Amino acid sequence: MRVLIVSHAALPHVGGVEVLVHQEIRALIAAGHQVTLLTSDGMGEAQNPQYLGDVRIVRVTAWHGLERRFRLGYPIFAPSLVWRLWRELDWCETVHIHGFMFLSSIVAALLARGRGKTIILTDHGGIQHFQSRVKRLLVRIGAATVGRITARCSTRLVAYNSRIARLLERLAARPGQCELLLNPVDRGLFQAPSAAERTQLRAALGWQPDRHKVLFVGRLTEEKGVPDLLQCASPSYDLVFCGPGNPNILGALPRPGIEYLPPRPQTELVKLYQSADLLVVPSQPRESFPLVVQEALHCSLPVVLGDDEGFEPYRAIGGLIFCQPRVADIQAGIEAALMAPGVNMDEVQRAFPAPEPWIASLLGAANKS
């Protein structure tokens, strides 16, 4: 099958959607499909992937001022987006659109609908939670306009969060027709270490064997809950922050109990998951289900996660503790997780598919549309 993937951003731009698109491309290639990725020209500090297979990457010029000035990842595409999409639609059979509110999404949905193509729409954030009232208003307007049109043009709706599934169904006016299809994780990379491997990894990081390390992975911003997590500092563990952004938000460094590590590719990030004692995602997530949480669980790392009403598919996983995004609740979650038995790997393996069956389900849904 010839599949056109449309995403507002892609590696090496940093982000969970970018990694998921990368995983999808690899799985499609492995299954023998041909792939074109159409995305913006936004770059970043993540790995720049190389693919062995029938893959083309089409980067369209875009203005990224909203991200640089307001940390709002919404590229404004050049008008060339239209003709470049039109040309790729001549080639493809199926279009997979990531995100329902981006300019690339609505243009792809409208053109593909007019050309009679099968359109799969996966949304990753829904109506996100921002501290800024202006951002919250813009997102709601975007969902009611751009998002509604994109959803109604699509032939198949996919989500991995029940809240977002209900939102897509409402926008598309198709109740009960959004498929819950949880994301795959690269099990070859993200896996539990042996006791000896973990000891070696901690030693390489200079971590004491008997000192708890509580890990944060993500952009260092207030909206990610970094100030709240800093207030959870305790003599019984160290807080380790890893990610892009401004490390000045952490205060004076270095200091006891607080450690900062610069962002790193997934091949290095996995070593942090395998070395730490706990991952904390302290904010209310702005995505369906954070990719870092999935990766950590596959490394047998317990997680404290800000709760979301759409997390029903994940609540049975042992080692995953939900909390309200408040300092007292985050701190209580950390203390409970450090005392808990740990991750139930059987439940993790059952919850998240390997890439191959995930692709089969995704394209199988498209073929049935």
N, C-alpha and C positions, 0 to 999 in steps of 0.2 A: 504494500500500500504506500502511496505517496502522501506524506503528512506535512502540512504547513503549521508550524507552531508560531503563535504570535504572542510576544511578551514585551511589556514596556521596557524591561531591562534584562540583562543577561550577564553571566560571568565575563570578565572579572569584576563587574560591579558587585558590591557586597550586599547580600540579602538572601533570605530564605527562599523566596520565589526563584531567584536566579539559580540556586543549587538544585531545586526541584526540577527546573527546566533542563538543567544539565543531566540529571538522573534520567529524565524521560528520554532525552536524545540517546543516551547510551543504551537504554532498554529497547528503544525502537530499532536501533542499529543491530543489537544482538538478536532481535526477532526477525531480522531480514527486511525491514522496511526502509524506504528512502525518506529523508528528512530535510526540510528547509526551516531554519529559524529566522524569523523576521523580528528585529528588535531595534532599539535606539543605539546611538553611538556613545552612550554613557559608559565610562570605564571606571575602574576602581582598583582596590588593593588585593582582591582575591585572586585565586589561581586562574590562569588563562588556559582553558582546556583545549586539548588536541584530540581529535576524533579519528578513529580508524574505521572508515566506512563511508557510505554515500550520504554526506552531510554538506549542506551549504549554509553559511551564515550571512544574512543580508542585514547590514546596519544602515539605518536611516538617520539622517541628520536631525538633531533635536536640540531645543534649548533647555538647559538644566538649571536655570536660575532659581526656580522654586526650591529645589533641593539644596543648592548652595546657600541660599539666604534664609530659608525657613524650615529646612530639614523635612521638606515635603516632596517625596519622590514621585513627581508627576511631570514627566518630560513633555514639552510642547513640540510636537513633530512638525517638520517642514512639510509644505504641500506635496513634496515628492512622495510622501507616504502613500498617496492615492494610486499613482501610476505604478509604483513598485509593488504594492499589494495586488493590483489588477493583473500584473504580469505573472506573479507567483500563483494566482488563482487559475491561470491557464494550465499550470503544471500539476497542481495537487488534486487529490480526491477528498481529503478530509482536512478541516481546519480546526486546530485546538487553540482556543483563546484563553489566556491566563489573565484574570482580572476583568471585572465588568465595567469599570469606570474610566479606563484610560482611553485616550484619543485613538491609539492603535486598535483598541478593542472594538469600539463602535464603528470605526471605518471598516475594519475587517469583517465585522458581523453584517453590516449593510451590503457591502460588495459581495460577500460570499452568499448571502441570502438571495441577492439578485442573480447570481450565477448558478443557483441550485445546488450548492455544495453542502455536504454534511458539516455541521458546526457543533463542536463540543465546547461548552463554556465551563471553566473551572474558576471559582472565585476563592481567594485566599484570606480576605480580610473583612468583607462585608462593610457595614457602617462602623468604622473604627472609632475607638475611644481616644480622643485627644484632650489635653488639658486646655488648649486654646478654644474659646467659644467660636472664634472665626473659622478655625479648621473644622470644628464639628458641624457648623452650618454649611460650609462648602461641601463636606462629604455627604450630608443629607440631600442637598440640592443635586449633587452629582449622581447619587443613587436613584433619585426620583426621575431624572432626565436621561442622562447617558446610560446609566445602569439599566433602566427599564427597557430602553430600546435594544441594548445589547442582549439582554435576557430574552426578549420576545423574538428576536431574530434567530436565536440559537435553536438547534434541533435537539440538543441534549444538554442537561444541566448536571453538573457534578460538584460536590462539596465534600469536605471531610470534617465538618462541624455542623451539628444539627441546627444551630441558630442561623448560620449562613444558608443552609439548605432551605429553611423556611422563608428566608428573605428572597432568595432566587425564585422560589415558587410563587411568592406574592407578586414580585415584579413581572414575572413571565405570565401571570394569571394561569398557572398550571399546577394546582395543588396536588401534592403527593407524587410529583414527577421528577424531583431532584434525587439523583442517586448519591448515597453516601459511600464514598470510595476512599479509604484511608491511604495516605501517602506511603510509598515504598522507602526503604532505607537500604543503603549499600552495606549489606551484611558482611561482605568481604573486608571492608575497612572498619566499620564500627562493630566491635565485638568485645566481649568481656575478656580482660587479661587474666593470665594465671597469677598466682600469688608472687611467684618469682619475678615475672614481668613487671608487676605493679611496684614491687620493691625497687627494681632497677630504674623505672621511670621516675619515681619520687626522688631517688638519689640524684639522678641527672638534673632535676629541677632544684636541688638543694633543699628539699623538704624533709623535715624530721619524720621518722617512721611513725611516731606516736602522736603527732600533732594534726588535729582535724583541719582540713582545707575545704572551705565553702566557696564554690566557684560561681562566678557570673560570667556569661558569654553573651556579648551583644554590644550594640552601640552605646557609648557612655553619654547618656542624656537623662534629663529629669523624667521624660515620658517613659523611659524604660525602667524607672523605679530605682535608679542608682542612689539618690539621696536617702530614700527610705531604707535601702539595704545598708548604707553606711551607719544609720542609726541602730542597726541590729548588731553592731560590733560587740564582741564578747571576749573575755580573757580565755575562754575555753576553745576558741577556734580562730583561724585566720580567714579573712575575706580576700579572695583572689579575683581581680577584675581583668578580663581579657576582651579586647574589642576595639573598633575604630571610634573616632570621636575625640573629645577634648579631655585628656586625663586630669586637667586642672580641676575638674568637677570633684575629684577624689580628695582634694586638699593637698597638704604638704606630703611629698613622697621623697624617700621611703620613710615609713614610720611603723612601729610595732602593730601587728594585727591587720595591716592593709598592704596588699601586694598588687602591683600593676604589671601586666604582660601585654605587649603589643599584639595587634591582630595577626593571625597566621592562617595559612591554607588548611583545608580539612585534614590533609595527611599529617599535619602537626597538631591540629586541634584535638584529634582523637587521643593523643597522648595525655592531654590535660584531663579529658573525661576519664581515662583509665587510671589516672593518678589521684584525682580528687576524691573526697568523701561525700560530697553533695553538690548538686547544681541547684541554684535558686534563680527563678524568673519572677522577680518581685512585683512587676506591674501587672495590670490587667492586660492580657495579650491583645495586640492589634492585628493578629492573624488567626487563621482557623485553628491551628494547633502548632506551637512553635517547633521549627525544625530542630533546634538545639535540644529540645526535650526528647524528641524521638531518637536523636543520635546518642544522647547520654544514656537513655534507658537501654539501648542496645549494647552499651559498654558496661552494663550492670551498675550504673551510677544512679542512686536515688535522686528524686527531683521534688522541690517545693515550687508550686506553680500558682500564680494568681488565677482565680477561678473565672469561669465563663459559663453562661447558661447553655452553651452549645457543646459542652464537653461530655455529654452522656456516653458516647462510644468509648471513652477512655477511663471511666471511673472505676472499673474493676481491676485495673492494673496495679498489682502490689508493688510498692516502692514509689508510687506517685501520690504526693500529698497536695491537696488543694487548699488554698487559703484566700482570704480577702486581702486586697492590696493595701493593707494598713500595717504600720510598723509593728504593733503588738502581735498581730496575727502572723506576720512574716516570721518574727522571732520565735513565736510558739511553734510554727511549722518547722523551722530549722532544728529546734531542740527535739521535737518529736521524731523528725526524720533521722537524726543522728543516733537515736535510741532504737529505731525500728529495725526489723530483721533484714531489710534490703529489698532488692528488685526481684520479682518473680519472673525469671526469664522465659518460662513457658507461656505466661500470659502476654509478655511482650511479643514473642514470636507469633502468637495467634492473632494479636491485634493488628500488627503491621505486615503487609504482604511483601514478599520479595519483588524486585522490579519486573520479572518475567510474567508472573500471573497478574500483576497490576496492569501491565500493558495489554494483556489479553482481555481483561475486564473492560478497560477503557475503550479499546477499539471494537470489542465485541458489542458494547453498548452503542457505539457509533453505527455498526453494521445493522443493528436491529432498529435503528431510528427510521 
